[in-house]
Every structure is written in C-alpha cells, then in structure tokens.
Amino acid sequence: LAYQFGQSFGDDMKSVGVNGLWGWAIDNHRTVFFSRNHESPSEDCILAGYTIMNAVKGLNTRGRYCFLKHFALYDCGQNSDTRSQRNTSYWLTEQSLRENQLRAYYKPFVIGGALGAMTTYRGIGAEASESTTALIMGVLRGEWQFKGAITSDHTSTTTVAEVLLRSGGNLAMGNTLITDWKSTENLRFQNRLREAMHETIYMWLRAEYYER
C-alpha cells in the first residue's frame, strides 16, 4: 500500500508539474503533543523506515524526488514547530541516535533510493543541524553514500544557507542563495559550490533515470 501510495502521489505531482516534494516526514512519535505526528508514520523506527522506504520506491517510478525530513531530530520538547527551536539542541548518545532516530532513515535512503533530505530546526548536542558535519558528511554522505541534494528547513537568512553549503548541503528553503559570493572566494568554498551543483543536478537526472 505504501508503494502504491508513492506511485499515486507521483502521478499527482506530474499532473500539476511538480518535480520535488518537501517530505515525507519520518519523525518519531515520542510524545502525543508533537504537532507533526499526523504526517509521520509511527513511533516505531522499524515500521516507519519500511513504510517510507516503499513510498519512496513508488515515487521514484514516476521520476519525482522527495526531501525526507527532518534529518534527523525533530520530535521532542514543547513548541517544536516554532522557529526559535533552531537554537534548541537535542542531547543524546550516539547509540541512541543510531538505534532509534537514524534507523528510521536508513532504509528510505539506502534501499529506497531517496534523492533528497531536509535538515531540522533542532540542533544535535552543541551544533545546529545545518552544520553537523558528522551527521551530514559522516553518516548520510559518507556511510550511506548519499549523492543527492540536502536542503534546510524554511529559512529567510543567507547565514543558514552558507553554513549548510559549507557543511555538505545544497539548498535553503525560502532562500535564493544569492549573496555576495565572488570569484575571489577561497578555493575550498569554490570547490564546495561546484560539488553542491553536481549533487543537485544528480538528483534531477537520477529521478529521470529511475522513471525510465
């Protein structure tokens, strides 16, 4: 059913000319007061992972891509949908992160073939999610060999966009990414801009390949 749901969702996207989806959410149901429970599959990371994995597979057959969210912590505390939560951190052990949070994302990315990811307003320990290179570059792009595009959650500041770019991301929702970057930027950042372009183009072309 999840696979057929993904196909149907992809058909709807094609009918209105939409290429990408800001979803689906795989946030764990840690509390009944979390306002995103209605769009996340389950409180069980295994069930959530299998469900979204199959939905992604179905969507891929229609040549569309999705930004799975919110990678990887966005399911605890009060007022968790407010923009102020960008400065709020989630403290946990690496074992808890891997066994409970990341496990829900593993199958949709590695087996399902998801081509996009969205970061969260929640920080991880002492770092903001957009600049957590251990999670973005270490786990997602490193261990899981993810080659697609990563966007921030909604932001109106170029600061978040630049930090995300430098940390392995690509896009910023609600942000044009047009700033004062010049050809005189340091070579490391110029190289990162080229990599970000390649990853975004890969997402577009890989979606077409999936459909064919």
C-alpha positions as CSV (number, residue, x, y, z in Angstrom):
1,L,0.0,0.0,0.0
2,A,2.8,2.4,0.8
3,Y,4.4,1.6,-2.6
4,Q,1.1,2.3,-4.4
5,F,0.7,5.5,-2.3
6,G,4.1,6.7,-3.6
7,Q,3.1,6.0,-7.2
8,S,-0.2,7.8,-6.8
9,F,1.5,10.8,-5.1
10,G,3.9,10.9,-8.0
11,D,1.1,10.9,-10.5
12,D,-0.5,13.8,-8.8
13,M,2.9,15.7,-8.9
14,K,3.3,15.0,-12.6
15,S,-0.3,16.2,-13.3
16,V,0.4,19.6,-11.8
17,G,4.0,19.9,-13.0
18,V,5.8,19.5,-9.6
19,N,9.2,17.8,-9.6
20,G,10.0,17.7,-5.9
21,L,8.4,17.1,-2.5
22,W,9.2,18.6,0.8
23,G,8.6,15.3,2.6
24,W,7.9,12.7,3.6
25,A,8.4,13.1,7.4
26,I,9.8,10.3,9.4
27,D,9.8,12.0,12.8
28,N,9.4,9.5,15.7
29,H,6.2,9.8,17.8
30,R,7.9,10.4,21.1
31,T,5.0,12.4,22.6
32,V,1.4,12.8,21.7
33,F,1.8,16.6,21.8
34,F,4.2,16.7,18.8
35,S,2.3,18.6,16.1
36,R,3.9,16.6,13.2
37,N,2.7,13.1,14.3
38,H,-0.1,13.3,11.7
39,E,2.4,13.3,8.9
40,S,4.9,10.8,10.3
41,P,4.3,7.1,10.1
42,S,4.9,5.6,13.5
43,E,6.5,5.7,17.0
44,D,8.4,2.6,15.9
45,C,11.6,3.3,13.8
46,I,11.5,0.0,12.0
47,L,7.9,0.4,10.9
48,A,8.5,4.0,9.9
49,G,11.5,3.1,7.9
50,Y,9.8,0.3,5.9
51,T,6.7,2.4,5.3
52,I,8.6,5.4,3.9
53,M,11.1,3.2,2.0
54,N,8.3,1.7,0.0
55,A,6.6,5.1,-0.6
56,V,9.9,6.4,-1.9
57,K,10.3,3.4,-4.2
58,G,6.8,4.1,-5.6
59,L,7.5,7.8,-6.1
60,N,10.8,7.0,-7.9
61,T,8.9,5.2,-10.6
62,R,7.3,8.5,-11.5
63,G,10.5,10.3,-11.9
64,R,10.0,12.6,-8.9
65,Y,12.2,13.2,-5.9
66,C,11.5,13.9,-2.2
67,F,13.3,15.6,0.6
68,L,12.9,13.2,3.5
69,K,12.6,15.1,6.8
70,H,13.5,16.1,9.3
71,F,17.0,14.7,9.3
72,A,17.4,13.6,11.9
73,L,15.9,15.0,15.1
74,Y,12.6,16.9,15.3
75,D,10.3,15.1,17.6
76,C,10.7,16.2,21.2
77,G,10.1,19.1,23.6
78,Q,7.5,21.8,23.6
79,N,6.6,24.3,20.8
80,S,8.7,22.2,18.5
81,D,7.3,23.9,15.4
82,T,8.4,27.4,16.3
83,R,11.4,29.0,14.5
84,S,13.0,29.6,17.9
85,Q,13.7,25.9,18.1
86,R,16.5,26.3,15.7
87,N,18.6,27.3,18.7
88,T,17.4,24.3,20.8
89,S,19.6,21.2,21.0
90,Y,18.7,17.6,21.4
91,W,21.1,15.8,23.7
92,L,21.5,12.0,23.3
93,T,24.1,9.3,23.0
94,E,25.4,8.1,19.6
95,Q,24.0,4.7,20.4
96,S,20.5,6.2,20.9
97,L,20.8,8.2,17.8
98,R,21.7,5.2,15.6
99,E,19.3,2.7,17.2
100,N,16.2,4.9,17.3
101,Q,16.5,8.0,15.1
102,L,18.8,7.1,12.2
103,R,17.4,3.6,11.9
104,A,14.1,5.1,10.6
105,Y,16.0,6.9,7.8
106,Y,18.4,4.2,6.8
107,K,16.1,2.1,4.6
108,P,14.4,5.0,2.8
109,F,17.9,6.4,1.8
110,V,20.0,3.3,1.3
111,I,17.4,0.8,0.0
112,G,14.5,3.1,-1.1
113,G,16.8,5.4,-3.1
114,A,15.6,8.7,-1.8
115,L,17.3,11.6,-3.6
116,G,16.8,14.5,-1.2
117,A,17.0,15.3,2.5
118,M,15.8,18.2,4.7
119,T,17.5,19.2,7.9
120,T,15.7,20.1,11.1
121,Y,15.4,23.2,13.3
122,R,16.7,21.0,16.2
123,G,20.4,21.1,17.0
124,I,22.4,18.0,17.9
125,G,24.3,18.5,21.0
126,A,26.2,21.7,20.7
127,E,25.8,22.0,16.9
128,A,23.0,23.3,14.7
129,S,21.6,20.6,12.3
130,E,22.8,22.6,9.3
131,S,26.4,22.5,10.4
132,T,26.6,19.0,11.9
133,T,29.2,17.6,9.5
134,A,29.4,14.3,11.4
135,L,25.8,13.7,10.5
136,I,25.6,15.2,7.0
137,M,29.0,14.2,5.7
138,G,29.9,11.4,8.1
139,V,26.7,9.4,8.1
140,L,24.5,10.5,5.2
141,R,27.1,11.2,2.5
142,G,29.8,9.0,4.0
143,E,28.5,5.8,5.5
144,W,25.2,5.7,3.4
145,Q,26.8,7.0,0.2
146,F,24.0,9.6,-0.4
147,K,24.7,11.5,-3.6
148,G,21.6,13.7,-3.8
149,A,20.7,17.2,-2.5
150,I,20.2,18.4,1.0
151,T,18.0,21.4,1.9
152,S,17.4,23.3,5.1
153,D,14.0,23.7,6.6
154,H,12.4,27.1,5.9
155,T,14.8,30.0,6.5
156,S,14.9,33.6,5.4
157,T,18.6,34.2,6.2
158,T,21.6,33.6,4.0
159,T,23.7,32.7,7.0
160,V,22.0,29.3,7.4
161,A,22.3,28.7,3.6
162,E,26.0,29.3,3.6
163,V,26.7,27.2,6.7
164,L,24.7,24.3,5.2
165,L,26.7,24.6,1.9
166,R,30.0,24.5,3.7
167,S,28.8,21.5,5.7
168,G,27.8,19.4,2.8
169,G,24.3,20.7,2.0
170,N,22.9,22.3,-1.2
171,L,19.8,24.3,-0.9
172,A,17.9,26.5,1.6
173,M,14.1,26.5,1.6
174,G,12.8,30.1,1.3
175,N,16.2,31.4,0.3
176,T,17.5,32.2,-3.1
177,L,21.1,31.5,-2.1
178,I,22.1,34.8,-3.9
179,T,24.7,36.6,-1.7
180,D,27.9,38.4,-2.2
181,W,29.9,35.4,-3.1
182,K,32.7,36.4,-5.6
183,S,35.2,34.6,-7.7
184,T,37.7,35.6,-5.1
185,E,36.2,33.3,-2.5
186,N,38.7,30.8,-1.1
187,L,39.3,27.7,-3.2
188,R,37.8,25.4,-0.7
189,F,34.5,27.2,-0.8
190,Q,34.6,27.4,-4.6
191,N,35.1,23.7,-4.8
192,R,32.2,23.1,-2.4
193,L,29.9,25.2,-4.6
194,R,30.8,23.1,-7.6
195,E,30.1,19.9,-5.6
196,A,26.8,21.3,-4.4
197,M,25.8,22.0,-8.1
198,H,26.8,18.4,-9.1
199,E,24.8,16.9,-6.3
200,T,21.7,18.9,-7.2
201,I,22.0,18.0,-10.9
202,Y,22.5,14.4,-9.9
203,M,19.2,14.5,-8.0
204,W,17.3,15.7,-11.1
205,L,18.9,13.3,-13.5
206,R,18.7,10.3,-11.2
207,A,15.0,10.9,-10.8
208,E,14.6,10.7,-14.6
209,Y,16.7,7.6,-14.7
210,Y,14.5,5.9,-12.0
211,E,11.4,6.5,-14.1
212,R,13.0,5.2,-17.3
